[in-house]
């Protein structure tokens, strides 16, 4: 698959959106006033990522790239990072969790994180609670 040219301004705005989301998550620690709407940067990030994906795969799709090949290419690129990040999150959680609490939460939450637990499961709402 031929690589499309990079569009630096898209990367710049995606990076700024990612930084805004991180700042939003640490707003209490950074003493940022409640009016900071950094959560909206998630939408900006996904819209810009959709544009990047469109630029990246348009030519290949026009040349006959099927859905299976597209999905395989995306999984090949993304899933290793999901596994690495998941393993790091599990290790940090196990290291800082209060004694006796690790195994209770580990069994339910880890499988949902790796997208191995069905979304219709009653555990899915426990693993991904709504953000208040």
Secondary structure as GFF3:
##gff-version 3
##sequence-region A 1 132
A	DSSP	alpha_helix	8	25	.	.	.	ID=ss1
A	DSSP	alpha_helix	40	62	.	.	.	ID=ss2
A	DSSP	alpha_helix	67	96	.	.	.	ID=ss3
A	DSSP	alpha_helix	102	113	.	.	.	ID=ss4
A	DSSP	alpha_helix	122	127	.	.	.	ID=ss5
###
